Amino acid sequence: MKNKEGLESAFFCVPDITGFTKFIATADIAFAREVIPTLLRKLIECNVLKLRIGEIEGDAIFFYKTGRLPAVGRVAAQCTALYTTFSDFIKSIKENDPENYEKYLADSQLGLKIIIHYGQISLHNIKGRIKLLGQDVIIAHKLLKNKIPDYNYILLTDKYLSKIKDRDNLQQWFHWEELRSGAESYEFIGDVGYRFITLDEMEHLLDTEIASLLKPNKKTA
């Protein structure tokens, strides 16, 4: 539902390939052209929340969903499914193309970061393509470049976290005590606070809990 300014509430999930620029610059071009498009396609197909795609920016997929905020467990399921898809794809290269894997991927040159945000957007149809506009769209993009040193992590903005009423549910899926604090400052926008957790620390979700959430018609809190 739009507010009086014509803005809609929106949930953002932006998976981004860490190390993309270095990989493109140093890897064999034929190998890179095969790896990146295939990986992006697999991440797009891994759409647990039935999100819309705002745009694809080479190394990032800008997923969004207007209306009701997805349940915390489903957000955790989406993040974990994305990371599992990414990890399985890298493992498949190791098995099927060990030579290129050893040259370009063996030292974890590629990783996956996932930005989770919530805010307001306006949607515009420009020659048949939907364009997302608004400050929160800019914030989600800018957060792809941040001070977090890890290669694989989930970043949850304070604005998203402020919408979660059930902190016990948040604790169950994202282990609140393990979330570390961070912030970025942007010109014309100001400070943007967030919490983050590495995807390695989220491995507990790869077991039966995540499987149950991915079942159709499964109700979550």
N, CA, C and O of each residue as an XYZ file, in Angstrom:
884
protein
N       0.837     -1.199      0.000
C       0.000      0.000      0.000
C       0.875      1.253      0.000
O       1.819      1.364      0.783
N       0.551      2.188     -0.884
C       1.331      3.413     -0.988
C       0.918      4.410      0.093
O      -0.245      4.480      0.489
N       1.920      5.192      0.566
C       1.595      6.257      1.497
C       1.247      7.518      0.711
O       1.179      7.488     -0.517
N       1.026      8.621      1.417
C       0.584      9.841      0.752
C       1.643     10.420     -0.188
O       1.331     11.248     -1.043
N       2.887      9.984     -0.028
C       3.963     10.443     -0.906
C       4.171      9.501     -2.092
O       5.086      9.693     -2.893
N       3.324      8.494     -2.196
C       3.437      7.560     -3.310
C       4.502      6.502     -3.124
O       4.923      5.878     -4.098
N       4.956      6.280     -1.880
C       5.991      5.293     -1.588
C       5.382      4.017     -1.024
O       4.361      4.051     -0.337
N       6.025      2.888     -1.324
C       5.597      1.596     -0.804
C       6.668      1.013      0.107
O       7.862      1.224     -0.105
N       6.228      0.279      1.122
C       7.178     -0.435      1.976
C       7.754     -1.611      1.193
O       7.042     -2.282      0.446
N       9.035     -1.847      1.373
C       9.684     -2.915      0.607
C      10.780     -3.585      1.416
O      11.503     -2.939      2.174
N      10.887     -4.897      1.238
C      11.952     -5.718      1.799
C      12.988     -5.941      0.703
O      12.640     -6.236     -0.440
N      14.266     -5.799      1.058
C      15.354     -5.961      0.090
C      16.246     -7.130      0.501
O      16.595     -7.274      1.673
N      16.607     -7.957     -0.466
C      17.589     -9.017     -0.268
C      18.543     -8.956     -1.457
O      18.145     -9.218     -2.592
N      19.797     -8.612     -1.195
C      20.747     -8.393     -2.282
C      21.963     -9.299     -2.108
O      22.890     -8.946     -1.378
N      21.976    -10.466     -2.767
C      23.185    -11.303     -2.761
C      24.218    -10.727     -3.735
O      23.890    -10.346     -4.859
N      25.452    -10.674     -3.284
C      26.517    -10.050     -4.073
C      27.757    -10.949     -4.013
O      28.125    -11.439     -2.946
N      28.390    -11.157     -5.157
C      29.579    -12.013     -5.219
C      30.799    -11.222     -4.766
O      31.225    -10.291     -5.450
N      31.356    -11.581     -3.635
C      32.558    -10.933     -3.123
C      33.772    -11.382     -3.934
O      33.888    -12.556     -4.286
N      34.671    -10.449     -4.227
C      35.876    -10.785     -4.992
C      35.655    -10.809     -6.491
O      36.509    -11.278     -7.244
N      34.506    -10.302     -6.927
C      34.130    -10.356     -8.342
C      35.131     -9.621     -9.230
O      35.573    -10.167    -10.241
N      35.490     -8.397     -8.867
C      36.372     -7.584     -9.720
C      37.729     -8.261     -9.919
O      38.226     -8.337    -11.043
N      38.326     -8.748     -8.837
C      39.617     -9.419     -8.937
C      39.511    -10.678     -9.787
O      40.393    -10.968    -10.595
N      38.426    -11.424     -9.599
C      38.239    -12.663    -10.357
C      38.143    -12.370    -11.852
O      38.785    -13.045    -12.657
N      37.357    -11.383    -12.223
C      37.196    -11.030    -13.640
C      38.524    -10.552    -14.230
O      38.849    -10.846    -15.381
N      39.291     -9.805    -13.413
C      40.549     -9.233    -13.907
C      41.663    -10.262    -14.039
O      42.561    -10.085    -14.863
N      41.630    -11.332    -13.250
C      42.760    -12.263    -13.206
C      42.466    -13.642    -13.796
O      43.389    -14.348    -14.202
N      41.200    -14.029    -13.848
C      40.863    -15.374    -14.335
C      40.879    -15.422    -15.859
O      40.746    -14.395    -16.525
N      41.043    -16.616    -16.396
C      40.914    -16.827    -17.834
C      39.531    -16.351    -18.270
O      38.528    -16.700    -17.647
N      39.476    -15.559    -19.335
C      38.227    -14.911    -19.715
C      37.135    -15.914    -20.075
O      35.968    -15.699    -19.747
N      37.493    -16.990    -20.736
C      36.504    -18.005    -21.104
C      35.927    -18.668    -19.854
O      34.726    -18.924    -19.774
N      36.792    -18.941    -18.886
C      36.361    -19.542    -17.626
C      35.440    -18.591    -16.873
O      34.387    -19.003    -16.385
N      35.827    -17.320    -16.773
C      35.026    -16.325    -16.065
C      33.660    -16.144    -16.709
O      32.650    -16.011    -16.019
N      33.639    -16.140    -18.047
C      32.365    -15.970    -18.765
C      31.425    -17.147    -18.545
O      30.206    -17.006    -18.648
N      31.982    -18.280    -18.248
C      31.157    -19.457    -17.965
C      30.692    -19.458    -16.510
O      29.535    -19.765    -16.223
N      31.590    -19.117    -15.603
C      31.302    -19.217    -14.173
C      30.271    -18.197    -13.708
O      29.270    -18.569    -13.095
N      30.497    -16.919    -13.988
C      29.658    -15.867    -13.406
C      28.200    -15.936    -13.876
O      27.308    -15.922    -13.028
N      27.909    -16.011    -15.190
C      26.503    -16.102    -15.598
C      25.790    -17.333    -15.036
O      24.627    -17.261    -14.639
N      26.509    -18.474    -15.006
C      25.897    -19.691    -14.472
C      25.592    -19.533    -12.987
O      24.517    -19.920    -12.528
N      26.524    -18.970    -12.242
C      26.314    -18.746    -10.814
C      25.149    -17.803    -10.571
O      24.317    -18.064     -9.702
N      25.073    -16.720    -11.317
C      23.969    -15.771    -11.152
C      22.623    -16.433    -11.459
O      21.641    -16.198    -10.755
N      22.577    -17.248    -12.489
C      21.328    -17.949    -12.819
C      20.900    -18.862    -11.677
O      19.721    -18.916    -11.328
N      21.848    -19.573    -11.102
C      21.523    -20.472    -10.002
C      21.020    -19.689     -8.781
O      20.092    -20.133     -8.106
N      21.620    -18.537     -8.496
C      21.169    -17.720     -7.366
C      19.776    -17.153     -7.622
O      18.967    -17.056     -6.700
N      19.494    -16.781     -8.857
C      18.168    -16.265     -9.207
C      17.108    -17.352     -9.014
O      16.011    -17.078     -8.528
N      17.442    -18.580     -9.398
C      16.498    -19.690     -9.257
C      16.271    -20.071     -7.797
O      15.272    -20.709     -7.466
N      17.191    -19.684     -6.932
C      17.104    -20.007     -5.504
C      16.272    -18.930     -4.800
O      16.795    -18.166     -3.989
N      14.989    -18.876     -5.112
C      14.135    -17.772     -4.681
C      13.061    -18.275     -3.729
O      11.895    -18.399     -4.105
N      13.456    -18.562     -2.500
C      12.563    -19.115     -1.484
C      11.385    -18.184     -1.208
O      10.258    -18.645     -1.029
N      11.637    -16.895     -1.174
C      10.620    -15.910     -0.797
C       9.788    -15.406     -1.981
O       8.946    -14.523     -1.814
N      10.018    -15.957     -3.161
C       9.291    -15.505     -4.362
C       9.460    -14.001     -4.568
O       8.492    -13.274     -4.788
N      10.702    -13.559     -4.493
C      11.020    -12.145     -4.619
C      11.023    -11.712     -6.078
O      11.212    -12.525     -6.982
N      10.814    -10.428     -6.289
C      10.955     -9.857     -7.620
C      12.406     -9.418     -7.818
O      13.125     -9.168     -6.851
N      12.821     -9.330     -9.065
C      14.176     -8.863     -9.377
C      14.093     -7.420     -9.860
O      13.473     -7.135    -10.885
N      14.723     -6.512     -9.114
C      14.762     -5.115     -9.521
C      15.774     -4.898    -10.627
O      15.507     -4.207    -11.611
N      16.949     -5.505    -10.450
C      17.997     -5.403    -11.458
C      19.118     -6.383    -11.142
O      19.226     -6.892    -10.027
N      19.942     -6.635    -12.140
C      21.143     -7.457    -11.975
C      22.318     -6.595    -12.380
O      22.336     -6.026    -13.472
N      23.311     -6.498    -11.488
C      24.412     -5.565    -11.718
C      25.752     -6.275    -11.855
O      26.709     -5.919    -11.168
N      25.835     -7.248    -12.711
C      27.114     -7.914    -12.936
C      27.443     -8.936    -11.874
O      27.584    -10.122    -12.173
N      27.569     -8.487    -10.628
C      27.915     -9.391     -9.527
C      26.862     -9.413     -8.432
O      27.053    -10.092     -7.423
N      25.756     -8.694     -8.594
C      24.736     -8.600     -7.558
C      23.343     -8.732     -8.159
O      23.088     -8.291     -9.279
N      22.441     -9.353     -7.388
C      21.038     -9.483     -7.784
C      20.206     -8.687     -6.793
O      20.241     -8.958     -5.593
N      19.465     -7.715     -7.281
C      18.684     -6.846     -6.416
C      17.260     -7.409     -6.306
O      16.374     -7.053     -7.083
N      17.064     -8.300     -5.319
C      15.743     -8.851     -5.038
C      14.958     -7.874     -4.152
O      15.534     -7.188     -3.307
N      13.648     -7.823     -4.357
C      12.818     -7.013     -3.463
C      11.411     -7.593     -3.386
O      11.011     -8.398     -4.227
N      10.672     -7.176     -2.373
C       9.297     -7.622     -2.183
C       8.526     -6.511     -1.478
O       8.917     -6.080     -0.394
N       7.455     -6.052     -2.070
C       6.637     -5.015     -1.439
C       5.575     -5.670     -0.556
O       5.288     -6.863     -0.664
N       5.005     -4.846      0.319
C       3.943     -5.352      1.186
C       4.463     -5.893      2.501
O       5.409     -5.359      3.081
N       3.836     -6.954      2.961
C       4.124     -7.518      4.278
C       5.561     -8.025      4.385
O       6.077     -8.658      3.464
N       6.192     -7.742      5.507
C       7.564     -8.185      5.745
C       7.603     -9.708      5.903
O       6.809    -10.260      6.665
N       8.515    -10.401      5.196
C       8.609    -11.857      5.347
C       8.998    -12.247      6.775
O       9.719    -11.516      7.454
N       8.516    -13.393      7.215
C       8.856    -13.898      8.547
C      10.361    -14.107      8.666
O      11.032    -14.426      7.685
N      10.885    -13.925      9.874
C      12.323    -14.021     10.116
C      12.864    -15.385      9.682
O      13.927    -15.468      9.067
N      12.135    -16.444     10.003
C      12.587    -17.777      9.626
C      12.701    -17.951      8.123
O      13.607    -18.629      7.638
N      11.787    -17.341      7.386
C      11.836    -17.429      5.929
C      12.999    -16.612      5.362
O      13.608    -17.001      4.366
N      13.300    -15.486      5.996
C      14.456    -14.689      5.575
C      15.739    -15.489      5.806
O      16.625    -15.519      4.952
N      15.827    -16.140      6.975
C      16.980    -16.991      7.261
C      17.073    -18.127      6.249
O      18.164    -18.493      5.814
N      15.913    -18.687      5.876
C      15.890    -19.766      4.882
C      16.396    -19.266      3.534
O      17.150    -19.963      2.854
N      15.982    -18.055      3.144
C      16.430    -17.490      1.875
C      17.946    -17.289      1.871
O      18.623    -17.644      0.906
N      18.466    -16.724      2.946
C      19.909    -16.479      3.031
C      20.696    -17.784      2.993
O      21.702    -17.895      2.292
N      20.231    -18.760      3.748
C      20.943    -20.032      3.814
C      20.871    -20.776      2.488
O      21.850    -21.392      2.066
N      19.718    -20.722      1.828
C      19.584    -21.379      0.530
C      20.503    -20.741     -0.506
O      21.095    -21.441     -1.327
N      20.622    -19.422     -0.471
C      21.537    -18.733     -1.388
C      22.977    -19.179     -1.155
O      23.711    -19.462     -2.102
N      23.373    -19.238      0.116
C      24.752    -19.616      0.425
C      25.017    -21.078      0.070
O      26.092    -21.415     -0.425
N      24.033    -21.946      0.325
C      24.185    -23.360     -0.033
C      24.341    -23.525     -1.541
O      25.172    -24.305     -2.005
N      23.530    -22.779     -2.306
C      23.617    -22.816     -3.762
C      24.989    -22.349     -4.233
O      25.598    -22.966     -5.108
N      25.471    -21.253     -3.645
C      26.791    -20.722     -3.984
C      27.882    -21.753     -3.666
O      28.737    -22.032     -4.507
N      27.850    -22.311     -2.462
C      28.883    -23.261     -2.024
C      28.881    -24.520     -2.878
O      29.935    -25.030     -3.257
N      27.683    -25.015     -3.174
C      27.582    -26.226     -3.993
C      28.122    -25.988     -5.400
O      28.732    -26.878     -5.992
N      27.898    -24.789     -5.933
C      28.388    -24.479     -7.272
C      29.920    -24.449     -7.293
O      30.537    -24.982     -8.215
N      30.525    -23.835     -6.291
C      31.989    -23.791     -6.214
C      32.551    -25.205     -6.069
O      33.569    -25.538     -6.677
N      31.885    -26.035     -5.263
C      32.327    -27.421     -5.091
C      32.243    -28.195     -6.406
O      33.098    -29.032     -6.695
N      31.212    -27.910     -7.199
C      31.055    -28.614     -8.478
C      32.190    -28.264     -9.440
O      32.626    -29.106    -10.226
N      32.665    -27.022     -9.375
C      33.811    -26.640    -10.215
C      35.058    -27.386     -9.759
O      35.854    -27.839    -10.581
N      35.222    -27.509     -8.455
C      36.375    -28.241     -7.915
C      36.387    -29.677     -8.423
O      37.446    -30.221     -8.736
N      35.207    -30.289     -8.504
C      35.109    -31.683     -8.937
C      35.243    -31.833    -10.452
O      35.873    -32.774    -10.935
N      34.647    -30.900    -11.201
C      34.557    -31.057    -12.654
C      35.626    -30.317    -13.451
O      35.894    -30.653    -14.605
N      36.234    -29.304    -12.828
C      37.270    -28.527    -13.522
C      38.379    -28.175    -12.530
O      38.613    -27.002    -12.237
N      39.060    -29.205    -12.015
C      40.041    -28.986    -10.941
C      41.184    -28.054    -11.333
O      41.721    -27.349    -10.480
N      41.561    -28.040    -12.599
C      42.675    -27.186    -13.022
C      42.336    -25.711    -12.845
O      43.109    -24.964    -12.244
N      41.191    -25.288    -13.361
C      40.788    -23.889    -13.206
C      40.419    -23.559    -11.760
O      40.616    -22.436    -11.295
N      39.883    -24.554    -11.063
C      39.574    -24.326     -9.646
C      40.855    -23.987     -8.878
O      40.888    -23.021     -8.115
N      41.900    -24.780     -9.081
C      43.153    -24.541     -8.367
C      43.768    -23.199     -8.741
O      44.372    -22.536     -7.899
N      43.617    -22.798     -9.996
C      44.188    -21.528    -10.442
C      43.452    -20.313     -9.880
O      44.078    -19.334     -9.474
N      42.107    -20.383     -9.858
C      41.334    -19.165     -9.630
C      40.388    -19.189     -8.431
O      39.875    -18.143     -8.034
N      40.146    -20.380     -7.842
C      39.142    -20.437     -6.786
C      39.593    -21.140     -5.510
O      38.901    -21.075     -4.494
N      40.737    -21.809     -5.549
C      41.144    -22.662     -4.427
C      41.365    -21.897     -3.132
O      41.193    -22.464     -2.053
N      41.740    -20.627     -3.211
C      42.016    -19.837     -2.005
C      40.830    -18.962     -1.613
O      41.001    -17.871     -1.070
N      39.625    -19.457     -1.894
C      38.384    -18.730     -1.559
C      38.368    -17.326     -2.153
O      38.003    -16.354     -1.490
N      38.774    -17.245     -3.418
C      38.795    -15.933     -4.073
C      37.399    -15.339     -4.212
O      37.245    -14.118     -4.224
N      36.388    -16.187     -4.317
C      35.008    -15.707     -4.413
C      34.248    -16.017     -3.135
O      34.430    -17.073     -2.529
N      33.404    -15.094     -2.737
C      32.546    -15.292     -1.579
C      31.164    -14.745     -1.875
O      30.883    -14.290     -2.984
N      30.296    -14.797     -0.856
C      28.932    -14.302     -1.031
C      28.526    -13.473      0.177
O      28.569    -13.941      1.315
N      28.137    -12.248     -0.088
C      27.557    -11.428      0.978
C      26.101    -11.158      0.622
O      25.745    -11.047     -0.551
N      25.263    -11.054      1.658
C      23.834    -10.849      1.458
C      23.387     -9.652      2.291
O      23.520     -9.654      3.515
N      22.861     -8.640      1.628
C      22.373     -7.438      2.306
C      20.865     -7.562      2.512
O      20.117     -7.766      1.556
N      20.430     -7.439      3.752
C      19.002     -7.460      4.088
C      18.610     -6.077      4.610
O      19.185     -5.581      5.578
N      17.634     -5.469      3.960
C      17.234     -4.098      4.304
C      15.719     -3.971      4.170
O      15.061     -4.811      3.556
N      15.191     -2.921      4.747
C      13.757     -2.639      4.660
C      13.580     -1.134      4.577
O      14.250     -0.380      5.283
N      12.667     -0.697      3.704
C      12.470      0.745      3.591
C      11.324      1.095      2.664
O      10.367      0.336      2.514
N      11.438      2.257      2.048
C      10.390      2.773      1.177
C      10.921      2.928     -0.247
O      12.061      3.348     -0.448
N      10.091      2.587     -1.229
C      10.474      2.730     -2.623
C       9.308      3.288     -3.443
O       8.153      3.252     -3.018
N       9.635      3.792     -4.596
C       8.619      4.091     -5.599
C       8.983      3.315     -6.862
O      10.154      3.212     -7.228
N       7.968      2.777     -7.515
C       8.170      1.955     -8.710
C       7.757      2.737     -9.948
O       6.686      3.343     -9.982
N       8.610      2.720    -10.962
C       8.337      3.470    -12.184
C       8.549      2.574    -13.394
O       9.545      1.857    -13.478
N       7.617      2.619    -14.320
C       7.718      1.862    -15.558
C       8.400      2.741    -16.603
O       7.839      3.741    -17.050
N       9.610      2.359    -16.981
C      10.371      3.123    -17.963
C      10.587      2.237    -19.189
O      11.429      1.338    -19.191
N       9.803      2.517    -20.228
C       9.865      1.742    -21.475
C       9.749      0.242    -21.222
O      10.522     -0.555    -21.753
N       8.774     -0.120    -20.405
C       8.489     -1.526    -20.159
C       9.302     -2.176    -19.066
O       9.092     -3.350    -18.764
N      10.228     -1.447    -18.462
C      11.051     -1.988    -17.375
C      10.746     -1.253    -16.077
O      10.644     -0.026    -16.055
N      10.604     -2.010    -15.004
C      10.309     -1.414    -13.703
C      11.604     -0.919    -13.074
O      12.565     -1.675    -12.929
N      11.618      0.355    -12.704
C      12.778      0.969    -12.055
C      12.417      1.324    -10.624
O      11.383      1.941    -10.370
N      13.283      0.928     -9.681
C      13.082      1.224     -8.269
C      13.816      2.503     -7.910
O      14.997      2.658     -8.221
N      13.112      3.422     -7.253
C      13.709      4.676     -6.837
C      13.443      4.916     -5.351
O      12.470      4.416     -4.788
N      14.324      5.685     -4.739
C      14.154      6.026     -3.332
C      15.458      5.927     -2.562
O      16.398      5.261     -2.995
N      15.507      6.590     -1.426
C      16.732      6.606     -0.624
C      17.114      5.210     -0.157
O      18.299      4.881     -0.105
N      16.131      4.387      0.184
C      16.456      3.043      0.678
C      17.024      2.150     -0.410
O      17.785      1.229     -0.116
N      16.666      2.406     -1.664
C      17.278      1.698     -2.783
C      18.764      2.061     -2.855
O      19.616      1.197     -3.060
N      19.056      3.342     -2.683
C      20.449      3.809     -2.700
C      21.234      3.191     -1.549
O      22.375      2.765     -1.728
N      20.619      3.144     -0.360
C      21.291      2.571      0.806
C      21.646      1.103      0.565
O      22.767      0.678      0.846
N      20.697      0.337      0.048
C      20.952     -1.086     -0.212
C      22.114     -1.269     -1.184
O      22.935     -2.170     -1.013
N      22.182     -0.416     -2.200
C      23.297     -0.482     -3.151
C      24.620     -0.107     -2.476
O      25.623     -0.802     -2.641
N      24.618      0.965     -1.735
C      25.858      1.454     -1.128
C      26.413      0.465     -0.107
O      27.629      0.370      0.058
N      25.541     -0.271      0.578
C      26.002     -1.217      1.585
C      26.769     -2.399      0.993
O      27.401     -3.159      1.725
N      26.714     -2.552     -0.315
C      27.512     -3.604     -0.950
C      29.005     -3.327     -0.793
O      29.824     -4.244     -0.863
N      29.350     -2.062     -0.581
C      30.728     -1.676     -0.279
C      30.765     -1.213      1.174
O      30.211     -0.168      1.515
N      31.414     -1.991      2.016
C      31.429     -1.677      3.447
C      32.755     -2.108      4.061
O      33.651     -2.584      3.365
N      32.865     -1.936      5.374
C      34.139     -2.199      6.053
C      34.263     -3.627      6.581
O      35.268     -3.956      7.212
N      33.289     -4.467      6.345
C      33.343     -5.841      6.859
C      34.431     -6.621      6.110
O      34.389     -6.685      4.881
N      35.395     -7.211      6.809
C      36.519     -7.881      6.138
C      36.204     -9.289      5.638
O      36.916     -9.812      4.780
N      35.150     -9.906      6.161
C      34.824    -11.287      5.790
C      34.331    -11.373      4.351
O      33.859    -10.389      3.781
N      34.449    -12.571      3.773
C      34.015    -12.799      2.395
C      32.586    -13.325      2.323
O      31.889    -13.093      1.335
N      32.146    -14.030      3.359
C      30.816    -14.637      3.364
C      30.050    -14.184      4.608
O      30.386    -14.566      5.729
N      29.020    -13.367      4.398
C      28.290    -12.866      5.573
C      26.904    -12.361      5.192
O      26.606    -12.119      4.023
N      26.068    -12.210      6.216
C      24.758    -11.579      6.079
C      24.795    -10.267      6.839
O      25.195    -10.232      8.003
N      24.382     -9.191      6.192
C      24.286     -7.876      6.818
C      22.812     -7.526      6.968
O      22.071     -7.495      5.986
N      22.387     -7.260      8.212
C      21.004     -6.904      8.518
C      20.980     -5.458      9.004
O      21.544     -5.150     10.054
N      20.340     -4.579      8.259
C      20.356     -3.172      8.660
C      19.504     -2.943      9.903
O      18.562     -3.686     10.177
N      19.857     -1.898     10.647
C      19.070     -1.539     11.833
C      17.628     -1.235     11.459
O      16.710     -1.497     12.235
N      17.433     -0.685     10.275
C      16.074     -0.356      9.840
C      15.253     -1.625      9.645
O      14.069     -1.660      9.981
N      15.879     -2.665      9.105
C      15.182     -3.948      8.995
C      14.928     -4.536     10.377
O      13.816     -4.969     10.681
N      15.961     -4.550     11.208
C      15.844     -5.152     12.538
C      14.800     -4.445     13.392
O      14.163     -5.075     14.237
N      14.619     -3.150     13.184
C      13.636     -2.392     13.972
C      12.209     -2.843     13.690
O      11.303     -2.563     14.475
N      12.002     -3.540     12.570
C      10.667     -4.010     12.212
C      10.361     -5.394     12.780
O       9.233     -5.878     12.681
N      11.372     -6.027     13.376
C      11.182     -7.365     13.929
C      10.690     -7.232     15.368
O      11.442     -6.824     16.252
N       9.436     -7.575     15.594
C       8.851     -7.422     16.931
C       9.215     -8.581     17.848
O       9.377     -8.391     19.054
N       9.342     -9.757     17.299
C       9.623    -10.946     18.104
C      11.130    -11.203     18.136
O      11.665    -11.875     17.254
N      11.817    -10.669     19.155
C      13.270    -10.829     19.238
C      13.676    -12.268     19.561
O      14.791    -12.681     19.242
N      12.776    -13.038     20.192
C      13.090    -14.448     20.432
C      13.205    -15.192     19.106
O      14.051    -16.070     18.938
N      12.339    -14.821     18.172
C      12.389    -15.438     16.849
C      13.675    -15.043     16.123
O      14.298    -15.860     15.445
N      14.059    -13.774     16.280
C      15.311    -13.307     15.686
C      16.494    -14.049     16.288
O      17.425    -14.431     15.579
N      16.451    -14.248     17.596
C      17.510    -14.975     18.282
C      17.606    -16.410     17.784
O      18.706    -16.938     17.619
N      16.468    -17.041     17.544
C      16.457    -18.425     17.083
C      17.171    -18.591     15.755
O      17.912    -19.553     15.556
N      16.944    -17.639     14.835
C      17.446    -17.828     13.485
C      18.773    -17.137     13.221
O      19.576    -17.632     12.430
N      19.018    -16.010     13.863
C      20.249    -15.270     13.570
C      21.201    -15.148     14.771
O      22.230    -14.480     14.682
N      20.852    -15.798     15.897
C      21.722    -15.812     17.076
C      22.186    -14.385     17.444
O      23.325    -13.995     17.185
N      21.281    -13.645     18.042
C      21.497    -12.228     18.328
C      22.827    -11.956     19.009
O      23.492    -10.971     18.687
N      23.232    -12.818     19.955
C      24.476    -12.568     20.688
C      25.701    -12.710     19.788
O      26.778    -12.224     20.134
N      25.553    -13.367     18.646
C      26.680    -13.531     17.722
C      26.732    -12.432     16.662
O      27.728    -12.302     15.951
N      25.672    -11.648     16.557
C      25.647    -10.561     15.579
C      26.573     -9.438     16.031
O      26.497     -8.975     17.168
N      27.439     -9.012     15.135
C      28.354     -7.916     15.436
C      27.835     -6.613     14.850
O      27.155     -6.614     13.824
N      28.150     -5.521     15.492
C      27.646     -4.220     15.069
C      28.588     -3.555     14.079
O      29.801     -3.761     14.115
N      28.009     -2.757     13.199
C      28.787     -1.975     12.257
C      27.975     -0.782     11.791
O      26.779     -0.692     12.069
N      28.616      0.127     11.088
C      27.921      1.303     10.563
C      28.735      1.886      9.414
O      29.963      1.801      9.391
N      28.032      2.471      8.476
C      28.649      3.199      7.378
C      28.046      4.601      7.356
O      26.908      4.807      7.776
N      28.821      5.553      6.864
C      28.336      6.929      6.761
C      28.410      7.357      5.298
O      29.442      7.210      4.644
N      27.294      7.891      4.800
C      27.216      8.274      3.393
C      26.802      9.739      3.263
O      25.960     10.239      4.009
N      27.414     10.398      2.304
C      27.083     11.793      2.051
C      25.606     11.912      1.664
O      25.096     11.120      0.872
N      24.932     12.907      2.230
C      23.522     13.215      2.000
C      22.570     12.233      2.682
O      21.367     12.486      2.751
N      23.098     11.115      3.187
C      22.250     10.117      3.841
C      22.518     10.049      5.335
O      21.589      9.941      6.135
N      23.794     10.113      5.710
C      24.166     10.016      7.120
C      24.599      8.614      7.490
O      25.000      7.833      6.627
N      24.520      8.291      8.775
C      24.961      6.997      9.271
C      23.913      5.919      9.019
O      22.714      6.145      9.183
N      24.386      4.753      8.621
C      23.524      3.587      8.419
C      24.075      2.463      9.290
O      25.146      1.923      9.012
N      23.348      2.115     10.333
C      23.785      1.073     11.247
C      23.314     -0.298     10.808
O      22.313     -0.432     10.105
N      24.057     -1.326     11.235
C      23.683     -2.695     10.875
C      24.304     -3.686     11.840
O      25.196     -3.343     12.616
N      23.826     -4.915     11.784
C      24.450     -6.055     12.448
C      24.832     -7.053     11.355
O      24.211     -7.094     10.293
N      25.863     -7.856     11.630
C      26.251     -8.846     10.636
C      26.743    -10.121     11.302
O      27.189    -10.112     12.450
N      26.652    -11.216     10.557
C      27.114    -12.516     11.017
C      27.682    -13.248      9.810
O      27.120    -13.174      8.717
N      28.787    -13.950      9.999
C      29.353    -14.667      8.866
C      28.472    -15.870      8.535
O      27.817    -16.438      9.409
N      28.470    -16.239      7.277
C      27.654    -17.377      6.858
C      28.202    -18.683      7.407
O      27.459    -19.656      7.534
N      29.477    -18.723      7.733
C      30.030    -19.906      8.393
C      29.396    -20.096      9.764
O      29.172    -21.225     10.202
N      29.106    -18.981     10.440
C      28.470    -19.044     11.756
C      26.991    -19.403     11.661
O      26.349    -19.695     12.670
N      26.456    -19.379     10.447
C      25.047    -19.709     10.246
C      24.865    -21.156      9.806
O      23.773    -21.541      9.389
N      25.918    -21.960      9.893
C      25.837    -23.327      9.380
C      24.822    -24.181     10.116
O      24.377    -25.207      9.601
N      24.451    -23.757     11.332
C      23.444    -24.525     12.078
C      22.108    -24.549     11.354
O      21.264    -25.400     11.633
N      21.911    -23.610     10.417
C      20.653    -23.559      9.675
C      20.619    -24.546      8.514
O      19.577    -24.712      7.880
N      21.724    -25.194      8.229
C      21.786    -26.084      7.076
C      21.187    -27.454      7.376
O      21.141    -28.318      6.501
N      20.729    -27.655      8.614
C      20.231    -28.960      9.013
C      18.708    -29.039      8.887
O      18.130    -28.487      7.951
N      18.074    -29.713      9.815
C      16.642    -29.999      9.690
C      15.786    -28.739      9.794
O      14.708    -28.683      9.202
N      16.244    -27.722     10.536
C      15.437    -26.520     10.684
C      15.182    -25.863      9.335
O      14.052    -25.488      9.022
N      16.225    -25.728      8.548
C      16.068    -25.067      7.257
C      15.253    -25.944      6.309
O      14.467    -25.430      5.512
N      15.430    -27.242      6.387
C      14.662    -28.136      5.523
C      13.170    -28.008      5.804
O      12.353    -28.033      4.883
N      12.820    -27.871      7.074
C      11.404    -27.754      7.421
C      10.822    -26.443      6.918
O       9.653    -26.389      6.535
N      11.624    -25.388      6.915
C      11.134    -24.092      6.449
C      10.931    -24.067      4.944
O      10.113    -23.296      4.442
N      11.658    -24.892      4.226
C      11.563    -24.885      2.774
C      10.433    -25.757      2.242
O      10.179    -25.788      1.038
N       9.756    -26.466      3.144
C       8.636    -27.282      2.710
C       7.462    -26.392      2.325
O       7.216    -25.386      2.990
N       6.735    -26.733      1.275
C       5.590    -25.918      0.875
C       4.531    -25.880      1.949
O       4.307    -26.852      2.670
N       3.872    -24.713      2.041
C       2.764    -24.499      2.983
C       3.184    -24.602      4.434
O       2.337    -24.782      5.309
N       4.459    -24.494      4.704
C       4.934    -24.522      6.078
C       4.722    -23.158      6.702
O       5.180    -22.151      6.163
N       4.036    -23.112      7.831
C       3.787    -21.843      8.509
C       4.992    -21.492      9.377
O       5.556    -22.357     10.048
N       5.378    -20.236      9.360
C       6.491    -19.794     10.186
C       6.077    -18.586     10.976
O       5.169    -17.850     10.589
N       6.768    -18.380     12.120
C       6.426    -17.239     12.973
C       7.159    -16.015     12.496
O       7.011    -14.940     13.078
